[in-house]
Structure formats: C-alpha cells, structure tokens
C-alpha cells in the first residue's frame, strides 16, 4: 500500500491549517482529486499484488484504495500470480465499494486522428477519461473531446453518471467525423462484452456434479434463480427438497445463501440447473427395509385424482391409494369423495417397489375387514335389517354394514305369490328385514330370506293345535313303515305305521286317488264319511294307501323344529 501523500502546495497547507471554517470534507476531496487516476495522465500503471482470493487478485496501484482483477483473467492468459508480483494494469472504473476495477495490461489512449480512425475501423477498445456531465450524456477525453450518450454509459441515473466524472473508462468509438470533429463513444457495449466473456469463463469453470454456494436472486412459482459466481442458475421447485414443496417461497427467501449441486450445464443456451435435494440422503434407498406389506403407516394426502390419492408417509416418500382400496362396499367414481388434500390418514402398506419408486397403500384395510367377524355377527337364524343396494334378475343385495352385503334370492322373498322379478316386490334404497340362512366368510357370501320371517300356514297350524288332537289328512305317500300325510296346503307330517298294526293290511282296495283339484270338496266328503265312521270304500279298517283321507291323532307337536308326528286311528 502507498503512504498518504500530503499536499505540497503552501496555499493548500495554509488553508488546511489556518482556515478553521474549511471542512474536513473539502480537505478529503482535495486529497482524493490529487490521488485520482486522472492526475496520473497515464493509461497504464504498475501495481503490486497484495492478495489472491478464490476469484480475485487484489492489487496496490498507489491510490488510497486498492484495485482488483478477476482471477480468471490470468487463467485465460495461461498465467499464474502470487502475492508480491508486479503487474501492469489499466483502470476501468470503481465498484460501489470504492475499489478500482482493473484490466490486465496497458490500453493506450489515441493521440491523433489517425489513431482514432484505426481504433474506429478495428472496433478496438480504447481508454478515455470522463470530463463532465452534459445534456444527454457525458463528455469524454479520448485524445479529443468525445460524447458518451447516457443510454450507452452503463449507468441507470444522473447520480451514477456524476460518479463517472474524472474516472478512466474503457469504451469503443461508434461514430467518427474528422471534418465536424464529432466523436461518439460507447461504454456499455464494452461492459457487456466483458460481462459475456466473464460469464463464458464461469460457465467453463463450473462442472456438473460439483457442490457450490449461491445466493437466491429471485423466486417464481416454478422455482428460484440462484446466482453462483456471477451467473444465474435455475433451482426448480421439484429439486428444492425431498419433501413436496408447493411454492419455493415457502422454504426460500431472496438474498438467502444456499448450497446446491450442479445438475446440468448448457453453455450454448447459457443455462445451468442446480438442486438442493440432491445433497440430502435418498430415502428410497431404505424404503424396503422400513416398510413391509401389511405394516400400518400414517401420512398426509398431497394430491387427489379420480383414480386415487397420493399420500406422503415421510419426507420424499409418497404412496398411492387406488380408488378400489378406499372402501369395502362402495364403488367409488372418484377418490375425492373419500379424502381431501391435507388430510391425515392411516393406511396399510400393500406393496413396495424401490426400483420403480412406488408404494401401494390401502385405506380400507386400515379400517379393518368387516368380514373378519361376519360369521359371529350374522350367525344363521339371526334377523338383520338393511337397505337394498342392488337388484338383479335372480335376487337383491342388502347392505348389513359397510362392506358386508347379503343376497336374498327371488325364491326367498315371498311365500304368498310367485315373483317373476325382484322389482315386483323391492326397490333400491328400500329397508328390509331378513333372516340369515348361511354365511361363508371366505367367499364373502351371505344368504338371506324375507319369507321365513313371515308366519306360514305351518306356523298357524301348530299354533292352533296341541298334542292329542284328532285331525284329518290326505295320505301322500306310504314308504318304509311311514306315511307322509298332508294336513293342509303345504302342511306335511309323518305317521308311523309300526305302532298301528296296519302296515300289513291288505291294500287291494285303495281309496280312489284325489287330485289337488278335489281338495275343494274335501270338507263335505270328510263330514259325511266320518259321521258314519266308514272309509271311502265303506270298510271299517281299510289298508292305508296314497290318496286316502283318514283320521289321525297328533302324537307329537314341536314348534321349534316345526315337526308334527301322527298316529293312525
């Protein structure tokens, strides 16, 4: 570093010491002017390297503040640099912190019109000193007086333009008229070219797969732009975290410093993709060990579609509940009728595929299988109630509980009339009572009956008679020492012949067979015959045969089993 230089003018010294009204600001301004690049009048100067950082070289150029060079400038030139090295540099300007921006080597200022003509023809970069602010721009000394339009100065407002006064700048001649002595220069084009060159070097320096630090420059719905080494890279929302991120603003903020991994570089399109989640451990590597089929888990519903819902069971691990695995009984058209985004649900692991990064989940399995205890809850003989949920040609299905349906066959719907279709008696949504006939939990089948809950002719007959009563009936069949006797329509009983002694009686004169149509006159026939105590053939002890109308005594009446046993009189 150079030592401060004290003003050598006597008048300056006198005013600095003797005039108490002169401010320190004025003195400092005089000192800075004496140390400005313009006071040197040269377009290149020697400096001493005082430090080398990761991307810059700090150089003492003899002014009150140091200058800096990009380290890439030495790499591109095939040079190395260390502290203490002497360099010839040119001053480009000052950064916002007051450090001088330097360029390696010397850039001469044209000294005559011939030099200006050559620089203009070659589109060469020249050096000039800003001398003042004028309407529409700046005046620049490039050997002759030149004009720098405000739009090509590389500044954004008047305050920044004022800071360029007395500064040495690099520019290019865009108009040259020797006759009119009209020279126009452009500083912005040089700065843009240098910036592109710097970014090109940076693009070549960044390698795919390396980990770098950057600063979040801006946020969008689809990701964040991160500045790394002076170039922008895109951090897509899907690469921010293993856990699902809805909006980058939920986890990042502008100005935040983050560590990212370089995923892809496209120098031609000047695009760099980076990721944060790639620096985290991949949870799918341990999924097979942590989640086995049959295990229970709890997660958050992230997305809901018609065919199912995606549930995050841990950060970065999502599984799918297919719509068919959401209800034991209902046939769902959309998963949205059962679950909503953000809802916490309990699930059962149905299947795991780490290679495909897929997990199948079940919601209904976590609720318990209603058929597991169906045999106990709906034992044969139990009376149940439920709505009709579907009707087919052969019967109707009744929902007993969620996931358990029983079938009433058309033959078990009514004992009073013959049905051609269940819709003649039932309709969807109708609540019915039924009796359980049989349960098969393995096949998930349950048979019901409606008609067996209604009083039958046999029930009424048993209720109206008792053991010892004398009744009449028609012999339907005689076989193996027993007779099947019909006491009324659909009311049958058994009569044992071994105790009557009539089993071996002659059967040569059987009672004429009576058809079902003859039963209409059964009452009048029996009344006439029983009053006289004779059979149809007129004999007192005619052999028992099919078709006869005979008297019997009720020997046994069992209402539980609905059985009637008779004795022949």
Residue pairs with C-beta under 8 A, 6 or more apart in sequence:
1 50
1 60
1 66
2 60
2 62
2 63
4 31
4 64
5 31
5 34
5 35
6 13
7 13
7 16
7 30
7 31
7 34
12 30
15 22
16 22
16 27
31 64
32 64
33 39
33 166
35 63
35 64
36 63
36 166
36 167
37 63
37 91
37 100
37 129
37 166
37 167
37 168
38 129
38 166
38 167
38 168
43 90
43 106
43 107
43 108
43 109
43 127
43 168
44 88
44 89
44 90
44 105
44 106
44 107
44 108
45 61
45 62
45 88
45 89
45 90
45 91
46 86
46 87
46 88
46 89
47 59
47 60
47 61
47 62
47 67
47 86
47 87
47 88
47 89
47 102
48 59
48 60
48 84
48 85
48 86
48 87
49 57
49 58
49 59
49 81
49 82
49 83
49 84
49 85
49 86
49 87
50 58
50 59
50 60
50 66
50 83
51 57
51 58
51 83
52 58
52 71
52 81
52 82
52 83
53 71
54 71
55 70
55 71
55 72
55 229
56 68
56 69
56 70
56 71
57 68
57 69
57 70
57 71
57 74
57 81
58 66
58 67
58 68
59 66
59 67
59 68
59 69
59 87
59 89
59 102
60 66
61 67
61 89
61 91
61 100
61 102
63 100
65 98
65 99
65 100
66 99
66 100
67 89
67 91
67 99
67 100
67 101
67 102
68 99
68 100
68 101
68 102
69 87
69 89
69 102
69 103
69 104
70 198
71 81
72 198
72 201
72 202
72 205
73 103
73 104
74 80
74 81
74 104
75 201
76 201
77 104
81 87
87 104
88 104
88 105
88 106
89 102
89 103
89 104
89 105
90 102
90 103
90 104
90 105
90 106
90 107
90 127
90 168
90 170
91 100
91 101
91 102
91 103
91 167
91 168
92 100
92 101
92 102
92 103
92 168
92 169
92 170
93 100
93 101
93 164
93 167
93 168
93 169
94 100
94 101
94 163
94 167
95 101
103 170
107 125
107 126
107 127
107 170
108 126
108 127
109 126
109 127
109 128
109 142
109 143
110 116
110 119
110 126
110 142
110 143
111 143
112 143
113 144
113 178
115 143
116 142
116 143
116 144
116 173
116 176
116 183
117 176
117 178
118 124
119 126
119 172
119 173
120 173
120 176
123 172
124 172
125 170
125 171
125 172
125 190
126 142
126 170
126 171
126 172
126 173
126 185
127 142
127 168
127 169
127 170
127 171
128 140
128 141
128 142
128 146
128 168
128 169
128 171
128 185
129 140
129 141
129 166
129 167
129 168
129 169
130 138
130 139
130 140
130 141
130 148
130 164
130 165
130 166
130 167
130 169
131 138
131 139
131 140
131 141
131 145
131 165
131 166
132 138
132 139
132 165
133 139
133 158
133 161
133 162
133 165
134 147
136 149
136 150
137 147
137 148
137 149
137 150
137 151
137 152
137 153
137 161
138 147
138 148
138 150
138 153
138 161
138 164
138 165
139 145
139 146
139 147
139 148
140 146
140 147
140 148
140 169
140 171
140 185
142 171
142 173
142 183
142 185
144 181
144 183
145 181
145 183
146 173
146 183
146 184
146 185
147 182
147 183
147 184
147 185
148 169
148 171
148 184
148 185
148 186
148 187
149 184
149 186
150 161
151 188
152 174
152 185
152 186
152 187
152 188
152 189
153 161
153 164
153 187
153 188
154 187
154 188
154 191
155 161
155 163
155 164
169 187
170 187
170 190
170 191
171 185
171 186
171 187
171 190
172 185
172 186
172 189
172 190
173 183
173 184
173 185
173 186
174 184
174 185
174 186
174 189
175 182
175 183
175 184
176 182
176 183
176 184
177 183
198 230
199 230
199 231
199 270
200 267
202 229
202 230
202 231
203 231
203 265
203 267
203 270
203 272
204 267
205 229
206 212
206 228
206 229
206 231
206 262
206 265
206 272
207 262
207 265
208 262
208 263
208 264
208 265
209 261
209 262
210 261
210 262
211 259
211 260
211 261
211 262
211 279
212 228
212 229
212 259
212 260
212 261
212 262
212 274
213 228
213 257
213 258
213 259
213 260
214 226
214 227
214 228
214 229
214 233
214 257
214 258
214 259
214 260
214 274
215 226
215 227
215 255
215 256
215 257
215 258
216 224
216 225
216 226
216 252
216 253
216 254
216 255
216 256
216 257
216 258
217 224
217 225
217 226
217 227
217 232
217 254
218 224
218 225
218 254
219 225
219 248
219 249
219 252
219 253
219 254
220 248
221 237
221 247
221 248
222 236
222 237
222 248
223 234
223 235
223 236
223 237
223 239
223 240
223 248
224 234
224 235
224 240
224 248
224 252
225 232
225 233
225 234
225 235
226 232
226 233
226 234
226 235
226 258
226 260
226 274
227 233
228 260
228 272
228 274
231 270
231 272
232 272
233 260
233 262
233 272
233 273
233 274
234 271
234 272
234 273
234 274
235 248
235 258
235 260
235 273
235 274
235 275
235 276
236 273
236 275
237 245
237 247
237 248
238 245
239 263
239 273
239 274
239 275
239 276
239 277
239 278
240 248
240 251
240 252
240 275
240 276
240 277
241 251
241 276
241 277
241 280
241 315
241 316
242 277
242 280
242 282
242 283
242 315
242 316
243 312
243 315
243 316
244 302
244 312
244 318
245 251
252 258
258 276
259 276
259 279
260 274
260 275
260 276
260 279
261 274
261 275
261 276
261 278
261 279
262 272
262 273
262 274
263 273
263 274
263 275
263 278
264 271
264 272
264 273
265 271
265 272
265 273
266 272
277 316
280 316
282 316
283 314
283 315
283 316
283 317
284 316
284 317
284 354
284 357
285 354
287 317
287 352
287 354
287 359
288 352
288 354
291 297
291 313
291 349
291 352
291 359
292 349
292 352
293 349
293 350
293 351
293 352
294 348
294 349
295 348
295 349
296 346
296 347
296 348
296 349
296 366
297 313
297 346
297 347
297 348
297 349
297 361
298 313
298 344
298 345
298 346
298 347
299 311
299 312
299 313
299 314
299 319
299 344
299 345
299 347
299 361
300 311
300 312
300 342
300 343
300 344
300 345
301 309
301 310
301 311
301 339
301 340
301 341
301 342
301 343
301 344
301 345
302 310
302 311
302 312
302 318
302 341
303 309
303 310
303 341
304 310
304 335
304 336
304 339
304 340
304 341
305 335
306 323
306 333
306 334
306 335
306 336
307 322
307 323
307 335
308 320
308 321
308 322
308 323
308 325
308 326
308 335
309 320
309 321
309 326
309 335
309 338
309 339
310 318
310 319
310 320
310 321
311 318
311 319
311 320
311 321
311 345
311 347
311 361
312 318
313 319
313 347
313 359
313 361
317 359
318 359
319 347
319 349
319 358
319 359
319 360
319 361
320 358
320 359
320 360
320 361
321 335
321 339
321 345
321 347
321 361
321 362
321 363
322 360
323 332
323 334
323 335
324 332
325 350
325 360
325 361
325 362
325 363
325 364
325 365
326 332
326 335
326 338
326 339
326 363
326 364
327 338
327 363
327 364
327 402
327 403
328 364
328 367
328 369
328 370
328 402
328 403
328 404
329 389
329 399
329 402
329 403
329 404
329 405
330 402
332 338
338 363
339 345
339 363
345 363
345 366
346 363
346 366
347 361
347 362
347 363
347 365
347 366
348 361
348 362
348 365
348 366
349 359
349 360
349 361
349 362
350 360
350 361
350 362
350 365
351 358
351 359
351 360
352 358
352 359
352 360
353 359
364 403
369 403
370 401
370 402
370 403
370 404
371 403
371 404
371 441
371 444
372 441
374 404
374 439
374 441
374 446
375 439
375 441
377 401
378 384
378 400
378 404
378 406
378 436
378 439
378 446
379 436
379 439
380 436
380 437
380 438
380 439
381 435
381 436
382 435
382 436
383 433
383 434
383 435
383 436
383 453
384 398
384 400
384 406
384 433
384 434
384 435
384 436
384 448
385 431
385 432
385 433
385 434
386 398
386 399
386 400
386 406
386 431
386 432
387 398
387 399
387 429
387 430
387 431
387 432
388 396
388 397
388 398
388 426
388 427
388 428
388 429
388 430
388 431
388 432
389 397
389 398
389 399
389 405
389 428
390 396
390 397
390 428
391 397
391 422
391 423
391 426
391 427
391 428
392 422
393 421
393 422
394 409
394 410
394 422
395 407
395 408
395 409
395 410
395 412
395 413
395 422
396 407
396 408
396 413
396 422
396 426
397 405
397 406
397 407
397 408
398 405
398 406
398 407
398 408
398 432
398 434
398 448
399 405
400 406
400 446
404 446
405 446
406 434
406 436
406 446
406 447
406 448
407 445
407 446
407 447
407 448
408 422
408 432
408 434
408 447
408 448
408 449
408 450
409 447
409 449
410 419
410 421
410 422
412 437
412 447
412 448
412 449
412 450
412 451
412 452
413 419
413 422
413 425
413 426
413 450
413 451
414 425
414 450
414 451
415 451
415 454
415 456
416 454
419 425
426 432
432 450
433 450
433 453
434 448
434 449
434 450
434 453
435 448
435 449
435 450
435 452
435 453
436 446
436 447
436 448
437 447
437 448
437 449
437 452
438 445
438 446
438 447
439 445
439 446
439 447
440 446
456 490
457 488
457 489
457 490
457 491
458 490
458 491
458 562
459 562
461 487
461 488
461 491
461 564
462 557
462 559
462 562
462 564
463 559
465 471
465 554
465 557
466 554
466 557
467 554
467 555
467 556
467 557
468 553
468 554
469 553
469 554
470 551
470 552
470 553
470 554
470 569
471 487
471 551
471 552
471 553
471 554
471 566
472 487
472 526
472 530
472 549
472 550
472 551
472 552
473 485
473 486
473 487
473 493
473 549
473 550
473 552
473 566
474 485
474 486
474 514
474 519
474 522
474 547
474 548
474 549
475 483
475 484
475 485
475 544
475 545
475 546
475 547
475 548
475 549
475 550
476 483
476 484
476 485
476 486
476 492
476 546
477 483
477 484
477 546
478 484
478 497
478 544
478 545
478 546
481 496
481 497
481 498
481 503
482 494
482 495
482 496
482 497
483 494
483 495
483 497
483 544
483 568
484 492
484 493
484 494
485 492
485 493
485 494
485 495
485 550
485 552
485 566
486 492
487 493
487 564
491 564
493 552
493 563
493 564
493 565
493 566
494 563
494 564
494 565
494 566
495 552
495 565
495 566
495 567
495 568
496 565
496 567
497 503
497 544
497 568
499 567
500 544
500 567
500 568
502 541
502 543
502 544
502 568
505 541
505 542
505 543
505 544
506 543
507 543
507 544
507 545
508 543
509 537
509 539
509 542
509 543
510 543
510 545
510 546
510 547
510 548
511 535
511 536
511 537
511 542
511 545
511 547
511 548
511 549
512 536
512 547
513 546
513 547
514 522
514 547
514 549
522 549
525 549
526 549
529 535
529 536
529 549
530 551
533 540
534 540
535 542
535 548
535 550
536 542
536 548
536 549
542 548
544 550
544 568
550 568
550 569
551 568
551 569
552 566
552 567
552 568
552 569
553 566
553 567
553 569
554 564
554 565
554 566
555 565
555 566
555 567
556 563
556 564
556 565
557 564
557 565
558 564
